[in-house]
Amino acid sequence: MNPRPTPSPFSPIAIGPLTLKNRFIKAATNEGMSAQGVPSKQLVKLHSALVAGGTALTTVAYCAVSSDGRTLPNQLTLSQSSLPHFKALTDGVHQAGGLASAQITHGGCFTFIRERSTKRPLSASGGFNKIGLMSGMFLKQAMNEDDMRQVVRDFAQGARLARQAGFDAVEIHMGHGYLLSQFISPMYNKRRDQYGGNLENRLRFPRRVLRAVLDAVGKEMAVICKYSVTEGVRAGNSAEDGAQIARMLEEEGAHLLVLSAGMNAESITTMFGSSFPKENRVQQKNKIIALAMAIQRRKEPTVEFRELYLLEHARKVRAAVKMPLAYLGGAKSLASIEKIMAEGFDLVAMGRVLLAENDYVNKLATGASRDSICTACNRCVAMMYTPGGTSCVLGKPGDAVLNSQKAAG
Ligand SMILES: Cc1cc2nc3c(=O)[nH]c(=O)nc-3n(C[C@H](O)[C@H](O)[C@H](O)COP(=O)(O)O)c2cc1C
């Protein structure tokens, strides 16, 4: 049993040096509103609207820490030249009464960028790159000590730049199959040195990155880690591994963990808790990504959405550590959020729900709504690569199927 009194989701909480006005985080959802790698006015507007709508901390998704760290061209990249544009975003968020977190990340071999400083994309291990089936880069390169030192420096510098740009927190992306996740995952990490083998060794490099970021900004900013508690496939990390990972990140000094799950290429339905409709493929203008979606759809079983679909896994982490934890995955009603709080989680991170209703937190606070309109249809995921960027399709003209679903509740 959890001995602490259940906090209200609307009560403040300290995360490292930061105080959040309530327990709601907007989870990173790559918005794609970043021509030339800088936040567009539309992105500034979206994040400002999210905090004006009650969310305490909004996460700006996928801010690459280097040009090589991008997964796609036009992805947000932290650099001296992009700094003023990020500053416009954090100013907008602060003026709207909230806080901003930069998700800092490196794609490793999960990348479509061909112009890079290394011949092959970097990863924990070299050899055949299965992501190459989509990107055309069929071989990846194992990182050596120099590469690791460079990436550690890039993350620390990315965090410093985020600070200069006015961000209040950084979220180190350690999940979903990107570079740091490629070290943590036994599916990607086949190293035989001190960075491979058992879980402790596989965590050694991500821990180095975390330490460097904490040393760089940890006194002024909240340093958050997002990772995949379970990878959702037999050959990957299980939730038991996920609990051990949390212990190590706690020991290293992370201020908060955001508990995600699944891997982009192997287990996307584990991440989203529901299948992807075939409309996503049709809507997808990028043929390579459309093909990948088709393969994925054939490979993965149909998954029916249920609220709090990651709770079983997250509970294992809650039992393993004392540090603050943000529950993530299918929280879409006041009842779910209250349950999460009662189970000992400190915060709730929400992705799709807040795309559907930017002001959902205010609606909960005022009693204007209890249940989100989000149907977890995952159509927002395909919107990511459309010219207008990521958005909810509910209520959009021409979407008769979804509008009728919405009408049906
Ligand atoms: C359109 C879209 C884009 C996403 N992009 C990212 C991303 O860039 N980084 C990340 O860590 N998670 C990303 N996610 C995953 C979400 O952060 C979250 O883990 C997932 O949506 C499950 O939470 P939910 O049930 O509250 O939506 C994305 C999700 C969506 C819907």
The ligand as a Tripos MOL2 file, in Angstrom:
@<TRIPOS>MOLECULE
LIG
   31    33     1     0     0
SMALL
NO_CHARGES

@<TRIPOS>ATOM
      1 C1          1.9320   12.4500  -33.1420 C.3       1 LIG1
      2 C2          2.8240   11.8870  -32.0900 C.ar      1 LIG1
      3 C3          4.2040   12.1620  -32.1360 C.ar      1 LIG1
      4 C4          5.0490   11.6730  -31.1280 C.ar      1 LIG1
      5 N1          6.3830   12.0440  -31.1230 N.ar      1 LIG1
      6 C5          7.1480   11.7460  -30.0500 C.ar      1 LIG1
      7 C6          8.4540   12.2860  -29.9160 C.ar      1 LIG1
      8 O1          8.9350   13.0640  -30.7390 O.2       1 LIG1
      9 N2          9.1710   11.9430  -28.8240 N.ar      1 LIG1
     10 C7          8.6720   11.1020  -27.8780 C.ar      1 LIG1
     11 O2          9.3570   10.8230  -26.9030 O.2       1 LIG1
     12 N3          7.4410   10.5790  -27.9740 N.ar      1 LIG1
     13 C8          6.6680   10.8910  -29.0140 C.ar      1 LIG1
     14 N4          5.3860   10.4200  -29.0790 N.ar      1 LIG1
     15 C9          4.8890    9.5030  -28.0320 C.3       1 LIG1
     16 C10         4.1400   10.2510  -26.9280 C.3       1 LIG1
     17 O3          5.0260   11.0640  -26.1810 O.3       1 LIG1
     18 C11         3.4710    9.2560  -25.9570 C.3       1 LIG1
     19 O4          4.4740    8.3840  -25.4940 O.3       1 LIG1
     20 C12         2.3300    8.4590  -26.5930 C.3       1 LIG1
     21 O5          1.5130    9.3030  -27.3820 O.3       1 LIG1
     22 C13         1.4790    7.7560  -25.5230 C.3       1 LIG1
     23 O6          0.9090    8.6920  -24.6560 O.3       1 LIG1
     24 P1         -0.6640    9.1160  -24.7660 P.3       1 LIG1
     25 O7         -1.4690    7.8710  -24.5680 O.co2     1 LIG1
     26 O8         -0.8490   10.1200  -23.6770 O.co2     1 LIG1
     27 O9         -0.8570    9.6930  -26.1330 O.co2     1 LIG1
     28 C14         4.5210   10.8730  -30.0870 C.ar      1 LIG1
     29 C15         3.1420   10.6030  -30.0540 C.ar      1 LIG1
     30 C16         2.3000   11.1220  -31.0290 C.ar      1 LIG1
     31 C17         0.8180   10.8640  -30.9360 C.3       1 LIG1
@<TRIPOS>BOND
     1     1     2 1
     2     2     3 ar
     3     2    30 ar
     4     3     4 ar
     5     4     5 ar
     6     4    28 ar
     7     5     6 ar
     8     6     7 ar
     9     6    13 1
    10     7     8 2
    11     7     9 ar
    12     9    10 ar
    13    10    11 2
    14    10    12 ar
    15    12    13 ar
    16    13    14 ar
    17    14    15 1
    18    14    28 ar
    19    15    16 1
    20    16    17 1
    21    16    18 1
    22    18    19 1
    23    18    20 1
    24    20    21 1
    25    20    22 1
    26    22    23 1
    27    23    24 1
    28    24    25 2
    29    24    26 1
    30    24    27 1
    31    28    29 ar
    32    29    30 ar
    33    30    31 1
@<TRIPOS>SUBSTRUCTURE
     1 LIG1         1 GROUP 0 **** ****
